């Protein structure tokens, strides 16, 4: 997965967490159904915002369906987003993924520097662009605006030099995301939303482009690749200012749009977008990586300090979000076993080495170690949290208030519970 909007499961209520997963899985399955399994690699966290925007404006255009068990959900069925919103998200994701592959080939990044790999990658990128165009056409979206924006990126980059504005570099990305956001209003029959969503999409594209540039500046410098900050001589502080202004602009634009249920959209495009900025620049301020060595006067170094928001885990505690099973199947906590021992945590019937290895192999093949929440240890039966769900955030889930902005019921930084 890739993208800048990566909400921690503890920052979303149970309802919004299920909704977020529904849009993510709906995007993945729309790519599979329309274009085959390889296209599923274009699934990304940011693309699902398109599907969420459609459903937020009209559930009649979006909708849900029940999908069968999937390894990436710990072999569990789940409701997934369906309809024009998911297909629009798939078209946009596929076209932009094709552009990303072409960019890697042009830059000779990693394995793409090898001619056989580059040749295959070009064919895949071309096929994805054609497939995305067909899917976009079915929902009335002309992907030509995306392809044109992508095609102009190289020309724009070559024209920039020291002293040029960073916004010149982000313009093609802004144009592409603005068109995608605005078309969600067309799909849902909300013409009044088209202008504010176009503005929100434009500013979202700006943030995404700048965060990518900040994250890649060290790697680009080492590889001699083009980077907008290096090329224009812009400082990290200037990039942060532009990102903060854009986040505020997205929030104001969303206020002008009308939604049937905009909680998930608000959580993603207001709260998570702001956190993405803080995460990217905050890690640099905490001294992670040598970026600040090149710009020592822009942001204060915090030597030997953990990243912002980090909280030490409490000792001898079960994983975050774990709940005691209703019937673990073994002796209850506090009761003595046959040898007179009192277990601190009792997880059910234990398995032998051979049986445990067999269960472990099955769980590994079905991705339960990373995706189930929780999975049970194949030898001890102990419930554990999947790797993808581990976090050290200080947020809680399941409350109705939002003390960080007072405008929604989508999240809660614990002081509001």
C-alpha positions in Angstrom: 0.0 0.0 0.0 1.1 3.6 -0.6 -0.4 7.0 0.1 -0.2 9.7 2.7 -3.6 9.0 4.5 -2.9 6.1 6.8 -5.3 6.3 9.7 -4.5 4.4 12.8 -7.3 2.0 13.8 -7.5 3.7 17.2 -8.2 7.1 15.8 -11.4 5.9 14.1 -14.6 4.8 15.7 -15.7 1.2 15.0 -18.2 2.4 12.5 -15.7 4.6 10.6 -13.1 1.9 10.7 -15.4 -0.6 9.0 -16.4 2.1 6.5 -12.7 2.9 5.7 -11.9 -0.8 5.2 -15.0 -1.1 3.0 -13.7 1.5 0.6 -10.2 0.1 0.7 -11.4 -3.4 -0.1 -13.9 -2.1 -2.6 -11.1 -0.3 -4.5 -9.0 -3.4 -4.6 -11.9 -5.6 -5.8 -12.9 -3.1 -8.4 -9.4 -3.2 -9.8 -9.4 -7.0 -9.8 -12.8 -7.5 -11.3 -12.2 -5.0 -14.2 -8.5 -5.5 -14.9 -7.2 -8.7 -13.2 -5.1 -9.5 -10.2 -2.0 -7.5 -11.2 -4.0 -4.3 -11.2 -4.7 -4.8 -7.5 -1.1 -3.6 -6.9 -2.4 -0.1 -7.8 -4.6 -0.1 -4.6 -3.6 2.8 -2.4 -4.8 4.6 0.7 -5.4 7.9 -1.0 -7.4 6.5 -3.9 -10.2 5.3 -1.6 -10.9 8.9 -0.8 -12.6 9.2 -4.2 -15.0 6.3 -3.3 -15.6 7.8 0.2 -16.5 11.2 -1.4 -19.1 9.6 -3.6 -20.7 7.7 -0.8 -20.6 10.7 1.5 -22.6 12.7 -1.1 -25.1 9.9 -2.0 -25.3 6.4 -0.8 -27.5 5.5 -3.8 -24.6 6.0 -6.2 -22.1 4.1 -4.0 -23.5 1.2 -2.0 -22.1 -1.9 -0.4 -21.9 -5.6 -1.1 -20.7 -8.5 0.9 -17.3 -9.9 -0.3 -16.1 -13.3 0.5 -13.1 -14.3 2.7 -9.8 -12.6 1.8 -6.3 -13.4 3.0 -5.7 -9.7 3.6 -8.6 -9.6 6.0 -7.5 -12.7 7.9 -9.8 -14.9 5.8 -13.0 -13.1 6.9 -15.9 -11.8 4.7 -16.7 -8.1 4.9 -18.9 -5.5 3.4 -17.1 -3.6 0.6 -17.9 -0.4 -1.3 -19.5 -1.0 -4.7 -20.8 1.0 -7.6 -19.6 4.0 -9.6 -17.6 5.4 -6.7 -15.4 2.3 -6.4 -14.9 2.2 -10.2 -14.0 5.9 -10.4 -11.5 5.4 -7.6 -10.1 2.4 -9.6 -9.8 4.4 -12.8 -7.9 7.2 -11.1 -5.7 4.9 -9.1 -4.8 2.9 -12.3 -3.9 5.9 -14.4 -1.8 7.5 -11.7 -0.1 4.2 -10.9 0.8 3.8 -14.6 2.3 7.3 -14.4 4.3 6.3 -11.3 5.7 3.3 -13.1 6.7 5.3 -16.1 8.4 7.8 -13.7 10.4 5.0 -12.1 11.5 3.7 -15.6 12.5 7.2 -16.7 14.6 7.7 -13.6 16.1 4.2 -13.7 15.1 3.6 -10.1 16.4 0.3 -8.6 15.4 -2.7 -10.7 13.9 -0.4 -13.3 17.4 0.4 -14.4 17.6 -3.0 -16.0 16.4 -3.1 -19.6 14.3 -6.2 -19.4 12.5 -5.0 -16.3 12.1 -1.5 -17.8 10.5 -3.0 -20.9 8.0 -5.1 -19.0 7.2 -2.1 -16.8 6.5 0.1 -19.8 4.1 -2.4 -21.2 2.3 -2.7 -17.9 2.1 1.1 -17.5 0.6 1.4 -21.1 -2.0 -1.3 -20.4 -3.0 0.3 -17.1 -3.4 3.7 -18.8 -5.7 2.1 -21.4 -7.7 0.2 -18.8 -8.1 3.2 -16.6 -9.3 5.2 -19.5 -12.0 2.5 -20.3 -13.1 2.3 -16.7 -13.2 6.1 -16.4 -15.3 6.3 -19.5 -17.9 4.0 -18.0 -18.5 6.4 -15.2 -18.3 9.5 -17.4 -14.8 10.6 -16.4 -12.3 11.5 -19.1 -8.9 10.4 -17.8 -7.3 12.5 -20.5 -7.0 15.3 -18.0 -5.0 13.0 -15.8 -2.8 11.8 -18.6 -2.2 15.4 -19.8 -1.2 16.4 -16.3 1.2 13.5 -16.0 2.6 14.2 -19.4 3.3 17.8 -18.5 5.2 16.9 -15.3 8.5 16.3 -17.0 8.3 19.5 -19.0 7.4 21.5 -15.9 10.3 19.9 -14.0 12.8 20.7 -16.7 11.8 24.4 -16.7 12.3 25.0 -13.0 15.5 26.3 -11.5 16.8 28.0 -8.4 14.3 30.6 -7.2 11.3 29.1 -9.0 8.1 28.7 -7.0 7.4 25.2 -5.5 3.8 25.6 -6.7 4.9 25.4 -10.3 6.2 21.9 -9.6 3.0 20.8 -7.9 0.6 22.2 -10.5 0.2 19.0 -12.6 -0.6 16.9 -9.6 -3.0 19.6 -8.3 -4.8 19.6 -11.7 -5.2 15.8 -11.7 -6.5 15.4 -8.2 -8.9 18.4 -8.6 -10.5 16.8 -11.6 -11.0 13.5 -9.8 -12.5 15.1 -6.7 -14.8 17.3 -8.8 -16.2 14.4 -10.7 -17.5 12.8 -7.6 -20.0 15.7 -7.5 -21.0 15.0 -11.1 -21.6 11.3 -10.3 -23.8 12.1 -7.3 -25.8 14.9 -9.0 -24.5 17.6 -6.7 -23.4 20.4 -9.0 -23.1 22.8 -6.0 -20.3 20.6 -4.6 -18.2 20.6 -7.8 -16.4 23.9 -7.1 -15.5 23.3 -3.5 -14.4 19.7 -4.1 -12.3 20.8 -7.0 -10.5 23.2 -4.7 -10.2 20.5 -2.0 -8.7 18.1 -4.5 -6.3 20.7 -5.8 -4.9 21.4 -2.4 -4.8 17.8 -1.5 -2.7 17.1 -4.5 -0.4 19.9 -3.4 0.1 18.4 0.0 0.7 14.9 -1.4 3.3 16.2 -3.9 5.2 18.2 -1.3 5.2 15.4 1.3 6.5 13.0 -1.2 9.3 15.5 -2.1 10.3 16.0 1.6 10.3 12.2 2.3 12.4 11.5 -0.8 14.9 14.4 -0.6 17.7 12.4 0.9 17.3 9.4 -1.4 17.0 11.7 -4.4 20.2 13.5 -3.4 22.1 10.2 -3.1 20.8 9.0 -6.5 21.2 12.3 -8.2 17.5 12.3 -9.0 15.3 15.5 -9.5 13.6 16.8 -6.4 11.5 20.0 -6.4 13.0 21.3 -3.1 16.6 20.8 -4.3 15.8 22.1 -7.8 14.2 25.3 -6.7 16.3 25.9 -3.6 13.2 25.9 -1.4 13.6 25.3 2.3 11.8 22.6 4.3 10.2 25.4 6.3 8.7 26.9 3.1 7.3 23.4 2.2 5.8 23.1 5.7 4.1 26.5 5.4 2.6 25.6 2.0 1.4 22.3 3.4 -0.2 23.9 6.5 -2.0 26.5 4.3 -3.2 23.7 2.0 -4.6 21.6 4.9 -6.5 24.7 6.2 -7.8 25.3 2.6 -9.1 21.7 2.3 -10.9 22.1 5.6 -12.6 25.3 4.5 -13.5 23.9 1.1 -15.2 20.9 2.6 -17.3 23.2 4.8 -18.8 24.6 1.6 -19.8 21.2 0.3 -23.0 19.4 1.2 -22.8 15.8 2.4 -25.4 13.2 3.5 -22.8 11.8 5.8 -19.4 13.4 5.7 -17.8 11.9 8.8 -15.3 9.6 7.1 -14.4 12.3 4.6 -13.8 14.8 7.4 -11.7 12.2 9.3 -9.5 11.6 6.3 -9.2 15.0 4.6 -9.1 17.1 7.8 -7.6 15.1 10.6 -5.5 12.5 8.8 -4.2 15.0 6.2 -3.0 17.2 9.1 -1.4 14.2 10.8 0.3 13.2 7.6 2.0 16.7 7.5 2.9 16.4 11.2 4.3 12.9 10.7 6.5 13.9 7.8 7.9 17.1 9.1 7.8 16.0 12.8 10.1 13.1 12.2 12.5 15.4 10.5 12.3 17.8 13.5 13.0 14.9 15.8 16.3 14.2 14.1 15.3 11.2 12.0 17.6 11.3 9.0 20.2 13.8 7.8 17.7 16.2 6.1 18.2 18.8 8.8 21.9 18.7 8.4 21.4 20.4 5.0 19.0 23.0 6.6 20.2 23.4 10.2 18.3 26.7 10.7 14.8 25.7 9.6 13.5 23.4 12.3 14.8 22.8 15.9 16.6 19.6 16.6 15.1 17.6 19.4 18.1 15.3 20.4 17.3 11.9 21.9 13.5 12.7 21.9 10.9 10.3 20.6 8.6 11.3 17.7 5.7 13.6 18.6 2.7 11.7 20.1 4.8 8.6 21.0 3.8 6.9 24.2 5.7 4.1 26.0 3.6 0.9 26.1 2.4 -0.1 29.6 4.3 -3.2 30.9 2.6 -6.6 31.2 -0.5 -5.5 29.3 -2.3 -7.2 26.4 -2.0 -5.7 22.9 -3.9 -2.4 22.3 -7.6 -3.1 21.5 -7.5 -6.6 22.8 -10.7 -7.9 24.4 -11.1 -11.1 26.6 -12.8 -13.8 24.5 -16.3 -14.7 25.7 -15.3 -18.4 26.0 -11.6 -19.1 25.7 -12.2 -22.8 26.1 -9.8 -23.5 29.0 -9.6 -23.0 32.7 -10.7 -19.5 33.8 -8.3 -16.9 35.0 -7.5 -17.4 38.7 -8.4 -21.1 38.8 -5.7 -23.7 39.4 -4.7 -26.2 36.8 -4.0 -29.9 37.4 -0.6 -29.1 38.8 -2.0 -26.5 41.2 -0.7 -23.5 39.2 -2.7 -20.4 38.8 -2.4 -19.0 35.2 -2.1 -15.2 34.8 -3.6 -15.3 31.3 -5.3 -18.5 30.0 -5.7 -18.9 26.3 -7.3 -22.2 25.8 -6.0 -25.6 24.7 -2.3 -25.9 23.9 -1.1 -27.6 20.8 2.0 -29.8 20.3 5.0 -28.8 18.2 3.9 -30.6 15.0 0.2 -29.5 15.2 1.3 -25.9 16.1 3.6 -25.8 13.1 0.8 -26.9 10.8 -1.6 -24.3 12.1 1.2 -21.7 11.9 1.8 -22.5 8.2 -1.9 -22.1 7.4 -2.1 -18.8 9.3 1.0 -17.5 7.5 -0.4 -18.5 4.0 -3.7 -16.8 4.8 -2.0 -13.6 6.1 -3.6 -13.9 9.5 -0.3 -12.9 11.3 -0.5 -9.5 9.7 -4.1 -8.9 9.0 -6.3 -10.6 11.6 -7.5 -8.7 14.6 -6.8 -10.6 16.7 -5.2 -13.9 15.6 -4.6 -16.7 18.0 -1.1 -18.1 18.6 -0.9 -21.5 16.9 0.8 -23.1 19.9 -0.7 -21.4 23.0 -3.9 -20.0 21.7 -3.0 -16.6 23.0 -4.9 -13.8 21.2 -2.4 -11.4 19.6 -2.9 -8.3 17.4 -2.0 -8.6 13.7 1.2 -6.8 12.7 -0.8 -4.3 10.5 -2.8 -3.2 13.5 0.0 -2.6 15.9 0.4 1.1 16.8 1.7 3.2 19.7 -0.7 6.1 19.2 -2.3 7.8 22.2 -5.8 7.8 20.7 -8.8 5.9 21.8 -11.7 4.5 19.7 -15.4 4.3 19.9 -16.3 7.6 21.4 -18.8 10.1 20.0 -16.9 13.4 20.6 -14.2 15.2 18.7 -12.3 17.5 20.9 -9.7 18.4 18.3 -12.0 20.4 16.1 -15.4 20.2 17.6 -17.0 19.6 14.2 -17.5 15.9 13.9 -18.0 12.6 15.7 -15.4 10.8 13.8 -12.5 10.7 16.2 -11.4 11.4 19.7 -8.0 12.3 21.1 -8.6 10.8 24.5 -9.2 14.0 26.4 -12.7 14.2 24.8 -13.9 10.8 26.1 
